[in-house]
Amino acid sequence: MDYLETGLIASYRQALTSLHQAGAPLRRARVHAQGLRGDKADAT
């Protein structure tokens, strides 16, 4: 793993970007599963 010196804001952005990318497959699977069931996230 490379070392990169950054400021607080850039470091926070990099962490959030990494988490967002790591969670993308889970979000896609969730949307796909909801589509198969016919559920909507905001439906009550």
C-alpha positions in Angstrom: 0.0 0.0 0.0 1.4 3.4 -1.0 1.7 6.2 1.5 0.1 9.5 0.5 0.3 12.7 2.6 -2.9 14.7 2.5 -4.8 17.2 4.6 -7.8 16.4 6.7 -10.5 17.1 4.1 -8.7 15.1 1.3 -8.1 12.2 3.7 -11.8 12.1 4.7 -12.8 12.3 1.0 -10.5 9.4 0.2 -11.9 7.3 3.0 -15.5 8.0 2.0 -14.7 7.3 -1.7 -13.1 3.9 -0.8 -16.1 2.9 1.4 -18.5 4.0 -1.4 -16.7 1.8 -3.9 -16.5 -1.1 -1.6 -20.2 -1.0 -0.9 -21.3 -0.7 -4.6 -21.7 -4.4 -5.2 -23.9 -4.7 -2.1 -26.1 -1.8 -3.2 -26.5 -3.3 -6.7 -27.5 -6.7 -5.1 -30.0 -5.0 -2.9 -31.6 -3.0 -5.8 -31.7 -6.2 -7.9 -33.3 -8.2 -5.0 -35.9 -5.5 -4.5 -36.7 -5.5 -8.2 -37.3 -9.2 -8.1 -39.7 -8.9 -5.3 -41.4 -5.8 -6.6 -40.6 -3.9 -3.5 -40.0 -0.2 -3.4 -37.8 1.4 -0.8 -40.2 4.3 -0.1 -43.5 2.3 -0.4 -45.5 2.1 2.7 
